[in-house]
Amino acid sequence: MVRQDGAGIPDRKRTRPLLYVTNFDPAYPEVTVYRADALDPHPIRAISKGLFESVGDCVSPDGTLYVTNIPGNSLGWISVYPPDQSRPSRMITNGVDIPDLCALDRQGNLWVTNYGGANVAEYKAGASQPSEIITRGVPYPAGIAFDRSGNMYVSNDSGGSQPTCDVVVYRPGKKKPARTITDGQESAAGIAVD
């Protein structure tokens, strides 16, 4: 995920965007960090502490990195790294059940798709306990994204007994999908909204 400084957001003395690449391999769990604007970038650092089978990541405007981890012998966790740090400051385990991907809304709240729990959990900025759990419309949640209006998009994988996959759209503050996108879907996973 690319982190860019936005208008009205403190700059933290960094003007160049960073690219965070999550490596999904239990033998080499790692997030590799690059300068996103470099022509042929080389890693500037690698993060491995606090990771097991890292799946997805998202970055807040202040540079806090969140990484989802599929479980080894647990339900999984989210590793939280302060800006420019390679060691987690904390692990989020409450409300986590085989976490897949994550996203931040405009208020800075963390949203996590829990594939094992068949839900999407919201964590208020800085919290380790979910403030909201959405279960309607997400039998196999994978990807998650927000648009400018605050609508949340969640992709459902075609796993288990569900014959097809889809993308469900929730209006801000709602737990029931406003609409479902099914046409053209085969195995939806990661999603993004421009």
N, C-alpha and C positions, 0 to 999 in steps of 0.2 A: 504494500500500500504506500502511496506517495503522500508525504506530509508537506503541505505548503503553508506558509504564513498567509493569513487572510487579513482583510481590512478590519481594523478595530481589535485585532487579537495581538496580545503582547508578543514581541518578536523573539524573546529569549536570546538575543544576540546572534541568531542564526538567520541568514538570509537565503541560504541554499537549501532546496528541498532534499529530503532523504527518501530513499527507497528501501522498504523492509520486505525481504523475501523469506517466507516461511518454508522450511524444508521438511516435507512430510516423509520422514524415514525414522523408524524407531531406533535404528542403529546410530543415526547421526541427527538427533533433534537439534535444530539450530535455526536462528533467524539471522540472516546475513544482511548487513546494512551497507548501502552504497550511496554515493552522491547521485541523485536522480538526474541532474542536469549534465553530468559528465558524458563525453562522447563515447569513450570505451572505459566504463568505470571498473575499478578494482574495489574489493571490499575494504571498508574503513574499519569495520569491526564485526565480530560474530558474537551472538548471544546464545549460550547453551545452558547456563545455570537456570534451574527451575523449570526445565522443559522435559517432557517425556516423548510423546508422539505429537508434536506441534502440528496444528491443522491450519488455523487462520489467525490473522492479526488485524488490528485496527489501531489508529493513533489519534489521540485527542489533539486539539489545536495547541495545547501547551507542550506537546511532545511526549506525553505519557503513552507507553506502548502496552497493549493488552494482547496476550497470546492464548488461544484456546489449546488445550491438551486433551487428547483422547486418553482414557484410562489405561493403566497397566492392570493393577488389581484394585482399582477404585472406580468412582463414577467420573473421574476427570477433574480438571480445575482450569482456572484462568490465571496465568502469571501476569503480574502487574509490575512494569518497570518504570521508574521515574525517568524524566528526560535525560538522555545521554548516558544512561546507566546500563550495565550488563548483568546486574544481579537484581532479582525481583525484590520489591519492597514488601509485597504481600501476595498471597494466593487466595483467590476466591473459590470456595468450595460449596457454599450454601446455594441451593437451587440449581446446582450443576449436575447434569446427567448425560454423559457422552456429548460434550459441547462440540459443535461443528465450526460455525463461523460467527463473526461478531461485527457490529457496526455501532457508531455513535450518532445520536440524534443532535439536532441543533442546540439543545440545552446542555449537551455534554454528558448525557446519560448513556450508559453502556447497555447494548442489547445483544443477547447471545441466543443462538439457535441450539436447542438441546435435542439431538437426534434420539438419544435413548429415552428421554422423558416426553418426547412428542410435544414440546412446548417452546415458547420463546420467552426468555426472562429479561426483565429490565432491572438495571441497577442504577440508582441515582448516582450522580457524580460523587466519587469517593467512597461509596457504600460497598459492603461485602455481603449484604443480605438483599435478595430481590425485593423490589417494591411492587412489581407487577408480574404476573405469569399469564401468558396467552396460550390457550389450548385449542380454541376453535379454528378449524381450517388448516392445522399444521400436523398431519399424521407422521410426516417424515421431513421435518424442517432441515434445510441445508443452508442456502445463502440468504443474506439479508442486506437491505439497502434502504436509504431514505431519499425522498426528493425534497426540493426546496420548500414545498408546502408542508412538510412534516409527515407525508404519507409514508407508511412502511410497506415494503415489498418483501415477501418471504417466499423462497422457492422450496417446493416439496420434491424430494427425490422419489423415484419410482420404486423404492425398496419395499420389501415385505409383500403383502397381498394386494397392495394398491397397483392396479394395472397401468395407470398413467401417472404422469407428474403434472404439476401446475405451478403457477405463481399466484399467491393471494395478496391482495392489497387491503391495508387497514388505514382508515382515516385517523388523524391524530387523536389519541386518547380513547380509541375504540378497541374492543376485544373481539368484535365480530367482523369478518371480512366484508368490505364494501363491494368487492368484485373479485373474480377469479379469471386468470388468463390460462387457457389450456391449449389453444391452437398453436401448433408448431413445437410443442414440448415433447421431448423424448426422455431426457435424463437431466433435469435441471439441477444445478448445483450453485456455483457462485454467480451472483448477479450484481449489477451496478446501475445507477441512474445518473445521467449526466445533467 
